[in-house]
Amino acid sequence: MNGKIVLIDGHSILNRAFYGLPDLTNSEGLHTNAVYGFLTIMFRILEEEKPGYLTVAFDVHAPTFRHEMYAEYKGTRKPMAEELRQQVPVIKEVLHAMGVRTIECAGLEADDLLGTLSRRCEEAGMEVSVISGDRDLLQLATEHVKIRIPKTKQGRTEVEDYYARDVKERYQVTPQEFIDVKALMGDASDNIPGVPSIGEKTATKIIVEYHSIENAHEHVEELKPPRASKALAEHWDMAVMSKELATIHVNADFPYELEEARLGNLYTEEAYEYFQRLQFKNLLSRFDVKTPVSKIEERFREITDLAAAEEVFEAAGKAECIGACFFQNMQEVLPLFAGQAEVGGIGLCYSDEDVYCIRMGNGITQEWLGKKLSEAAGKTDRFVMFDIKSALRYLAIEDAKNCFDATVAAYLLNPLKNNYTYEDVAREQLKLIIDDKAAESVKVCYEAYTAYAGSAMLWEKLKQCQMDRLFTEIEMPLVFTLYAMEQNGVKVEAEALKFYGSQLGSKITELEKEIYEDAGETFNINSPKQLGVVLFEHMKIPGGKKTKTGYSTAADVLEKLAPDYPVIEKILEYRQYSKLKSTYADGLANYICEDGRIRSKFHQTITATGRLSSTEPNLQNIPVRMELGRLIRKVFIPEDGYVFVDADYSQIELRVLAHCSGDPNLIEAYREQEDIHRITASQVFHVPFEEVTSQQRRNAKAVNFGIVYGISSFGLSQDLSITKKEAAQYIEDYFKTYPGIKSFLDDTVKHAKKMGYVVTLFGRRRPVPELASSNFMQRSFGERVAMNAPIQGTAADIIKIAMIGVQRRLRERQMRSRLVLQVHDELLIEAYKPELDEIKNILREEMEQAVSLDVPLEVDMHTGENWYEAK
């Protein structure tokens, strides 16, 4: 028999892990950092100790108190953070799945359980290791009981070990005397009051000399310093109570069978499923288990024969629902654009019994697969794929009428995740765990099956959340619009881009020389460490903020100093030009295709608010604040015989705010088509409309747009370079002017706190979990999100409706003009010159009539021979 046992203080280690690791959440939105940290520590301890037995003790939520005064002190303890509280039952479930013995007992705290178990096991001749973050447990240390205290910082864990001799060496007192030190000095973290005016040094000195508080009290008049003597005499009752609070019971009465704590195989199939669900990929390698084969997996079939594939497609065309996926031939070397990789085959499912992996070869070609799958898709009621846009290049499907993108559906239901894979949907909707080590054909079948079976559940949940119309009328048609835009691309004048890069390079070199002259030395401007030393030590510029790694040279720090120090203004310029050159001038050149066009990828499942984003390259972040940044738009040009038409919504988010809030003053201002910022300035600053100064208008504009983003008085004061008090007055006066906005924002935050999410005009939900955070800054951020998300999300929905309408009109009329870019509230059309007037009409009609609001939607429209001119 292995005579060693490990006892773990459950809540203590969970708490240590929670505060020692960054926040983690799984695909279901469950916080997991404490569970992950706990398991990591437990595995490390078990590997080091190699015990035969293991028990984890937990506190019961409502322990009885050891002393009648204890309730008063216990009651002052801060409540457990919600993000930690929800992980307590999870760790218990995981431990049970691993066969680990846990124990908790009403009327006893975890440390009493640990104290009693350590005494029992030691008396039975066993070696004991107690794992806790609470130093109170040091009183349990003996020659055979070792206290191990893990400390996690920045993701790394170190463990301090204490036998009785180690406690004496470190604290100058024995483990038993350690209790008396605590009784005198107290412990605020554990709500032990101690004796007023006696700190750790004095308490230790007293106990080293007198060995107990009782003996010290008998010699109270002899205690040094005099204030300690006086304090112990006057507060003896506090000392006695504190000792009782600090003393861990070692003879508590509760049932416990050692044999139940014997360690077996921790890495069970049940535990593997938990680790999969919690997405602890780093820990999955510990398991040597095969995921249980699903009954559906037994029905998977691989097809390499043309005749058999014909039969499958014929049957699929008669089914109500088809799930499908393409997979690539991974033996081929992938080119720069992975989308050009050769297809290896498809996965196809049209019933629980019919799940196939159809491979290329033996007469089965990519073109044949695309044709047959398109024909089957046209006959079924629901054709389901994950990320259907990436497969449209192989399919002859032109619209979304019966298409169902499971990725988009999963995104709508939880827009806070980073990705929406078929594995996620299989786990969340079908409770299927897919083995990472499974054969390719099995994975292909799982994806097709998950598309087929998961779509019904996703659809039902969309209806429950009232997002079914959002899905079918906006998001699904948008898939095809975005695909068309990606296929169109936008032309770039390569030589102009190269010249633009050389201009930036010259400006960067010029700034570099000026910065060196101002600084009186050369250094690496791109090195924050060197830059900080030069600015704040060599040049003696005041206002430097020193961190562990040196002076902060972040933009917000330098921007405050720039008006007074020209060298800092130049450094900020240098950074901007360097970013322009590396990201755009040099970066864009890498994405130019053989036909001279750039084809950015547009994503509709990235942002939580519903806004679109683009990558490879990102064309939505092209700088517009600097003239040299705006000039890059000159390199984007139309084909010969075409001209650019750029249409941009005017103040769409403010107009949406006017509609959603129903504020009569703001609505009237827009209906009268007045200068909204001048009107706001006139009413907020109490001056006639005609006498509003340009500065007052700028300030009102900052308030108008800031309100949409839940701006604080501090944020507004920073934007306008005014005092926080003045900014607060601006905001107060603004809400007096537009009281409907204040009511709307307050009601929106209340709704979010109650329901956990906010909603756009079109039903799009944006969860706001930050509102339930125990962290004030997180909650404040959540309130700003709650205010802004319905407005920004509605604006995003509106431009999507306009894009869909424009693309539909272009296709129906078989026009040569094409939609090439979308940047937030702006659409760019490459218009065939003979169609120019019609294109302008289509853009204006589709954008201004996308939705009917209480205020008119207005569009600014321009044409040009390049994007810069059109904007």
Secondary structure, 3 states (H helix, E strand, C coil): CCCEEEEEEHHHHHHHHHHHCCCCECCCCCECHHHHHHHHHHHHHHHHHCCCEEEEECCCCCCCCCCCCHHHHHCCCCCCCHHHHCCHHHHHHHHHHCCCEEECECCECHHHHHHHHHHHHHHCCCEEEEECCCHHHHHHCCCCEEEEEEEEECCEEEEEEECHHHHHHHHCCCHHHHHHHHHHHCEHHHCECCCCCCCHHHHHHHHHHHCCHHHHHHCHHHCCCHHHHHHHHHCHHHHHHHHHHHCCCCCCCCCCCHHHHECCCCCCHHHHHHHHHHCCHHHHCCCCCCCCCCCHHHHEEEECCHHHHHHHHHHHCCCCEEEEEEEECCCCCCCCCHHHCCEEEEEEEEECCEEEEEECECCECHHHHHHHHHHHHHHCCEEEECCHHHHHHHCCCCCCCCEEEHHHHHHHHCCCCCCCCHHHHHHHHHCCCCCCCCCHHHHHHHHHHHHHHHHHHHHHHHHHCCCHHHHHHHHHHHHHHHHHHHHHCEEECHHHHHHHHHHHHHHHHHHHHHHHHHHCCCCCCCCHHHHHHHHHHHCCCCCCCEECCEECCCHHHHHHHHHHCHHHHHHHHHHHHHHHHHHHHHHHHCCECCCCEECCEEECCCCCCCCCEEECCCCCCCCCCCHHHHHHHHHEECCCCEEEEEEEECCHHHHHHHHHHCCHHHHHHHHCCCCHHHHHHHHHCCCCHHHCCHHHHHHHHHHHHHHHCCCCHHHHHHHHCCCHHHHHHHHHHHHHHCHHHHHHHHHHHHHHHHHCEEECCCCCEEECHHHHCCCHHHHHHHHHHHHHHHHHHHHHHHHHHHHHHHHHHHHHCCCCCEEEEEECCEEEEEEEHHHHHHHHHHHHHHHHCCCCCCCCCCEEEEEECCHHHHC
